[in-house]
Amino acid sequence: MNIIDKFGNMVSSATLKDSEKARRLLLAGYRLQEKRLCLFPDRALPSSGRYVAKIVMKNIIQALSRPENSAMVSIFVPGELLTAAGLTPYSVEAMSCFMAGTNCEQTFLRRTEEEGFPETMCSYHRVFLGAALTGFLPRPKCTIYTNLACDGNMMTFPYLKEKYHVPGFYIDVPYEKNQEAIEYVVEQLRELTIFLEDVTKRKISGEAVEKAVANSRKASEYYQQQLALRKDHDPVTSLTNELYAIFMCHLLAGSEEAVKYTELLLKDVKKAPKGGGLHVLWMHIMPFLQQPVKDVFNYNPKMHISACDFVADGFQKMHASDPYEALAEKMVNCIYNGSVDQRIQVAEKLAKETNADGGILFAHWGCKGTIGASSLIKSSLEEAGLPTMILDGDGCNPANTSDGQVSTRLQAFMEMLEKGKEDR
């Protein structure tokens, strides 16, 4: 048993006896990790990877230690408005990732099951709900969620709003992608600003919102520039590092940290040499805990994730000049909203731009939208000339997947891509 397993067992055991003590124990571990990241950063990663690891760790610590200044949110809530309000995003998905990474998620999954939530529900939500039900997670300032991407939001957030007795705000994003839908979301985002002012008792100036959106535009520009260089430059990465990029383009959108991260990423890509091996377009989230997937992608100079559609969508270009309209445009045009056709088109564009040898669509357990569309996405991309694998798994509960089966299928797919590249 390694040190993470031992620590996870300590947190799990403490949770069953004294949930607040368990939280303090977890926080102590996270603070030690933060110090380690500052004093002994992962030299195998480029500057952007080392920087983003520290920023994300700091955010998780702030959400747990200062919940009175944190908003509990789903991943597609516009981070720009949280940045403008001076609130820490207290993310269901990010927090569950960290708890799973600490190997204490099984205790919370069992608690959620005892409460009667379905096993088919997204494991990110089930881990978070279990942690909340045990009293492990502290009471936030408020909750904010949207119907984008995950139907788990529609169960998790109303439930937690009642449990914590905190104010909540829901952003309804229409299925249709048109100007009428954008204007409908604009009104809700303006109402969200008023809601945040009421909750925090602080005025959110128009200048603060404009600055946050301007930061998002800048970060998007840096991201697009590095994407255009990916054909000829291959920085070393890890699945965890790629997962952190999702954090930066959504939860910390509009922050100076997101701008700095993308600027560092651009510099890292420019400096990186052209690597041998395969280039993969990754679709959906990263199973950063699944050992056979880590064995293939982590620090591998012969295996490159050239682009991820989830990240590219978060760093999409906003065209509207009005900051609220720009944010609404970003939400309405999200690839997880509306028809699957946009996901396919974006994947084809990213694959062509980065010269990808193949694509991997991660079909996360409980994500009905992705699982239901997976066969159509695969067939459409292969018809367009991109060999594509549907990788079934669980991004937050590694016990829900067979390592042996994943390893066999992944290795077979990589061998097929290598042979295809040789033949070309």
C-alpha positions in Angstrom: 0.0 0.0 0.0 1.5 3.3 -1.1 1.4 6.6 0.8 -1.7 7.9 -1.1 -3.6 4.7 -0.3 -2.7 5.0 3.4 -3.7 8.7 3.5 -7.0 7.9 1.7 -7.8 5.2 4.2 -7.1 7.6 7.1 -9.4 10.2 5.6 -12.1 7.6 4.9 -11.9 6.1 8.5 -12.0 9.6 10.0 -15.0 10.6 7.9 -17.1 7.8 9.5 -16.3 9.0 13.0 -15.8 12.8 12.7 -16.4 14.4 9.2 -14.9 17.8 10.2 -11.8 16.2 11.5 -11.5 14.2 8.3 -11.8 17.4 6.3 -9.0 19.0 8.4 -6.9 16.0 7.7 -7.5 16.2 4.0 -6.7 19.9 4.0 -3.5 19.3 5.8 -2.5 16.8 3.1 -3.4 19.2 0.4 -1.4 22.0 2.0 1.6 19.7 2.2 1.1 18.9 -1.5 0.9 22.6 -2.3 4.2 23.2 -0.6 5.7 20.2 -2.4 4.6 21.6 -5.7 6.2 25.0 -4.9 9.5 23.5 -3.6 9.8 20.4 -5.7 7.8 20.9 -8.9 7.5 18.1 -11.4 10.5 18.8 -13.7 9.3 16.3 -16.2 6.5 18.7 -17.1 7.0 22.0 -18.9 6.5 25.4 -17.2 2.8 25.6 -17.9 2.2 22.1 -16.4 4.1 23.0 -13.2 2.3 26.4 -12.9 -1.3 25.0 -13.4 -0.7 22.3 -10.8 0.0 24.9 -8.2 -3.0 27.1 -9.2 -5.5 24.3 -9.1 -4.2 23.0 -5.8 -4.5 26.5 -4.3 -8.1 26.8 -5.6 -9.2 23.5 -4.0 -7.7 24.5 -0.7 -9.4 27.8 -0.8 -12.8 26.2 -1.6 -12.5 23.8 1.4 -10.9 26.3 3.9 -12.9 29.4 3.1 -16.3 28.1 1.9 -18.0 31.3 3.0 -16.3 33.0 0.0 -17.0 30.0 -2.4 -19.8 29.3 -4.9 -20.6 25.7 -5.5 -20.8 25.3 -9.2 -21.1 23.0 -12.2 -18.4 23.0 -14.7 -20.0 25.1 -17.4 -21.1 28.0 -15.2 -19.2 31.1 -16.6 -16.1 31.5 -14.4 -15.7 35.0 -15.6 -18.6 36.2 -13.4 -17.2 34.4 -10.4 -13.8 36.1 -11.1 -15.5 39.5 -11.3 -17.4 38.7 -8.0 -14.2 37.7 -6.2 -15.6 34.2 -5.4 -13.8 30.9 -5.4 -15.3 28.2 -7.7 -16.3 25.3 -5.5 -16.7 22.7 -8.3 -18.5 19.4 -8.1 -16.3 17.9 -10.8 -13.0 19.3 -9.6 -13.5 18.5 -6.0 -14.6 14.9 -6.8 -11.4 14.5 -8.9 -9.3 15.5 -6.0 -11.1 13.3 -3.5 -10.8 10.4 -6.0 -7.1 11.2 -6.5 -6.7 11.0 -2.7 -8.2 7.5 -2.8 -11.1 8.2 -0.4 -13.9 8.2 -2.9 -15.3 4.8 -2.1 -16.6 5.9 1.3 -18.6 8.7 -0.4 -19.9 6.5 -3.2 -21.3 4.1 -0.6 -23.0 6.9 1.3 -24.7 8.1 -1.9 -25.9 4.6 -2.7 -27.4 4.4 0.8 -29.2 7.6 0.2 -30.9 6.1 -2.9 -29.2 7.9 -5.7 -28.9 5.7 -8.8 -25.7 3.9 -9.6 -26.0 4.9 -13.2 -25.6 8.6 -12.1 -22.3 10.3 -13.0 -19.6 9.3 -10.5 -18.3 12.9 -10.2 -21.7 13.8 -8.8 -22.1 10.7 -6.7 -18.7 11.2 -5.0 -19.6 14.9 -4.3 -23.0 14.0 -3.0 -21.7 11.4 -0.7 -19.1 13.8 0.7 -21.8 16.4 1.3 -24.1 13.8 2.9 -21.4 12.7 5.4 -20.8 16.4 6.4 -17.3 16.2 4.9 -17.8 19.1 2.6 -18.4 22.5 4.1 -21.4 24.8 3.4 -20.8 27.2 0.5 -21.9 30.7 0.1 -24.3 29.7 -2.7 -24.9 27.3 -5.5 -24.9 28.0 -9.3 -25.6 25.5 -12.0 -26.7 25.0 -15.5 -28.4 22.3 -17.6 -25.4 22.2 -20.0 -23.8 18.8 -20.6 -24.8 16.8 -17.5 -28.2 15.8 -16.3 -26.7 15.0 -13.0 -26.7 18.8 -12.3 -30.5 18.6 -12.2 -30.4 16.2 -9.2 -27.3 17.3 -7.4 -27.8 21.0 -7.1 -31.4 21.3 -6.0 -30.7 18.6 -3.4 -27.6 20.4 -2.1 -29.3 23.8 -2.1 -31.9 22.3 0.3 -29.3 20.4 2.4 -27.1 23.4 2.9 -29.9 25.9 3.1 -28.1 28.3 0.8 -29.4 30.5 -2.1 -29.1 29.0 -5.5 -29.2 30.2 -9.2 -30.0 28.1 -12.3 -28.9 29.1 -15.8 -31.2 27.5 -18.5 -29.4 27.2 -21.8 -31.8 26.5 -24.8 -31.1 23.6 -27.1 -31.3 25.9 -30.2 -28.2 27.8 -31.2 -29.5 31.2 -32.4 -29.5 34.8 -31.4 -32.8 34.5 -29.6 -31.2 31.8 -27.4 -28.2 34.0 -26.8 -30.4 36.9 -25.7 -32.3 34.7 -23.4 -29.1 33.6 -21.7 -27.8 37.2 -21.6 -30.8 38.2 -19.4 -30.1 35.3 -17.0 -26.4 36.3 -16.7 -27.3 39.8 -15.9 -29.7 38.4 -13.2 -26.8 36.2 -12.0 -24.7 39.3 -11.4 -27.5 40.8 -9.3 -27.8 37.5 -7.4 -24.0 37.5 -6.7 -24.1 41.1 -5.5 -27.0 40.2 -3.1 -25.2 37.1 -1.8 -21.8 38.7 -1.3 -23.0 42.1 -0.3 -20.4 43.5 -2.8 -21.0 45.6 -5.9 -19.8 43.9 -9.1 -18.7 46.8 -11.4 -19.1 46.7 -15.2 -15.4 47.2 -15.4 -14.7 44.0 -13.4 -16.9 42.0 -15.8 -15.3 43.6 -18.8 -11.9 42.8 -17.5 -12.7 39.2 -16.8 -14.1 38.7 -20.3 -11.1 40.5 -21.8 -8.9 38.0 -19.9 -10.9 35.2 -21.4 -10.4 36.6 -24.9 -6.7 36.9 -24.3 -6.4 33.3 -22.9 -8.4 32.0 -25.9 -6.1 33.8 -28.3 -3.0 32.2 -26.6 -4.7 28.8 -26.7 -5.6 29.1 -30.4 -2.0 30.1 -31.2 -0.5 27.1 -29.5 -3.1 24.8 -31.2 -2.0 26.0 -34.6 1.6 24.9 -33.7 0.8 21.4 -32.6 1.6 19.8 -35.9 5.3 20.5 -35.4 5.7 20.8 -31.6 5.1 18.2 -28.9 5.5 19.2 -25.3 5.5 16.3 -22.8 2.3 16.0 -20.8 0.2 13.9 -18.4 -3.5 13.1 -18.1 -3.7 15.1 -14.9 -2.0 18.0 -16.6 -4.5 17.9 -19.4 -7.4 17.7 -16.9 -6.1 20.9 -15.2 -6.5 22.7 -18.6 -10.3 22.0 -18.3 -10.2 23.7 -14.9 -8.5 26.8 -16.3 -10.8 27.3 -19.3 -14.0 26.9 -17.3 -13.8 27.4 -13.6 -11.0 30.0 -13.6 -12.1 31.6 -16.8 -11.5 35.4 -16.7 -8.7 35.2 -14.2 -5.2 36.5 -14.5 -4.0 32.9 -13.8 -5.8 31.5 -16.8 -4.1 34.1 -19.0 -0.7 33.3 -17.5 -1.3 29.6 -18.0 -2.1 29.9 -21.7 0.8 32.3 -22.2 3.1 29.8 -20.6 1.5 27.0 -22.7 2.2 28.8 -25.9 5.8 29.4 -24.9 6.2 25.7 -24.0 4.7 24.5 -27.3 7.0 26.9 -29.3 10.0 25.5 -27.5 9.0 21.8 -27.8 10.7 19.8 -30.6 8.7 17.7 -33.0 8.3 14.3 -31.3 8.0 10.9 -32.9 5.2 8.5 -32.4 1.5 9.2 -32.5 -0.7 12.2 -32.2 -4.2 11.8 -30.6 -7.3 13.9 -30.5 -8.9 13.3 -27.1 -12.6 13.8 -26.8 -14.4 14.4 -23.5 -12.8 14.2 -20.0 -9.6 12.5 -18.9 -9.5 9.2 -16.9 -6.5 10.4 -15.0 -6.7 7.6 -12.4 -6.9 4.7 -14.8 -3.5 3.0 -14.7 -3.4 1.5 -18.3 -4.3 4.9 -19.8 -1.7 6.6 -17.6 0.9 4.0 -18.7 0.3 5.0 -22.3 0.1 8.8 -22.1 1.9 10.1 -19.1 5.3 11.6 -19.9 5.5 9.5 -23.1 7.6 11.2 -25.8 6.0 8.8 -28.3 2.4 9.5 -27.5 0.9 13.0 -27.7 -2.5 14.4 -26.9 -2.4 17.2 -29.5 -5.8 18.6 -28.6 -8.9 17.9 -26.4 -12.3 19.0 -27.6 -13.5 19.8 -24.0 -10.6 22.2 -23.5 -10.8 23.7 -27.0 -14.5 24.4 -26.4 -13.7 26.2 -23.1 -11.2 28.4 -24.9 -13.5 29.1 -27.9 -13.4 32.5 -29.4 -16.1 35.0 -28.3 -17.2 37.4 -31.0 -19.8 39.7 -29.4 -18.4 43.0 -28.1 -20.8 43.2 -25.1 -19.3 41.1 -22.3 -22.6 39.4 -21.3 -23.5 38.6 -24.8 -20.0 37.1 -25.3 -20.5 34.8 -22.3 -24.0 33.8 -23.4 -22.6 33.1 -26.9 -20.0 30.8 -25.4 -22.6 28.9 -23.4 -25.1 28.5 -26.2 -22.4 27.5 -28.7 -20.9 24.9 -26.3 -20.3 21.6 -28.1 -22.2 19.7 -25.4 -25.4 21.8 -26.2 -27.7 20.9 -29.0 -27.1 18.4 -31.8 -24.1 16.1 -31.8 -23.2 17.4 -35.3 -21.2 20.3 -33.7 -19.1 17.9 -31.6 -18.3 16.0 -34.8 -17.4 19.1 -36.8 -15.2 20.5 -34.0 -13.4 17.1 -33.7 -12.8 17.0 -37.4 -11.4 20.6 -37.3 -9.1 19.9 -34.4 -7.9 16.6 -35.9 -7.0 18.3 -39.1 -5.4 21.3 -37.4 -3.1 19.2 -35.3 -2.5 16.4 -37.8 -3.9 13.8 -35.5 -3.3 10.1 -36.3 -6.4 9.0 -34.4 -9.1 10.0 -31.9 -10.2 8.6 -28.6 -13.7 9.3 -27.3 -13.9 8.6 -23.6 -17.3 7.3 -22.8 -17.5 8.2 -19.1 -19.8 6.0 -16.9 -23.1 7.8 -16.3 -22.6 10.4 -19.1 -25.6 9.5 -21.1 -25.1 12.3 -23.7 -21.6 11.1 -24.7 -22.4 7.4 -24.5 -25.6 7.8 -26.6 -23.7 9.8 -29.3 -20.5 7.8 -29.2 -21.3 5.4 -32.1 -22.4 8.3 -34.4 -19.3 10.3 -33.5 -17.0 7.3 -34.2 -18.6 6.4 -37.5 -18.6 10.0 -38.7 -15.0 10.6 -37.8 -13.8 7.4 -39.4 -15.8 8.3 -42.5 -13.8 11.6 -42.5 -10.5 9.6 -42.3 -9.8 9.7 -38.6 -9.5 6.2 -36.9 -11.5 6.5 -33.7 -11.7 4.4 -30.5 -14.6 4.5 -28.0 -12.9 4.0 -24.6 -15.4 3.0 -22.0 -14.5 3.8 -18.4 -15.1 6.0 -15.3 -13.2 9.2 -14.9 -13.8 9.4 -11.1 -14.2 5.8 -9.9 -11.4 3.6 -11.3 -13.0 0.6 -9.5 -15.8 0.8 -12.1 -13.5 -0.2 -14.9 -11.4 -3.3 -15.8 -7.8 -2.3 -16.1 -7.0 -5.5 -18.1 -9.7 -4.9 -20.7 -8.8 -1.2 -21.0 -5.1 -2.0 -21.5 -5.8 -4.7 -24.2 -8.1 -2.4 -26.2 -5.9 0.6 -25.9 -2.8 -1.2 -26.9 -4.5 -2.8 -29.9 -5.8 0.6 -31.0 -2.3 2.2 -30.7 -0.8 -0.7 -32.7 -3.4 -0.1 -35.4 -2.5 3.6 -35.5 1.2 2.9 -35.7 0.7 0.5 -38.6 -1.5 3.0 -40.4 1.1 5.7 -40.0 3.8 3.4 -41.4 1.7 2.6 -44.4 1.2 6.2 -45.1 
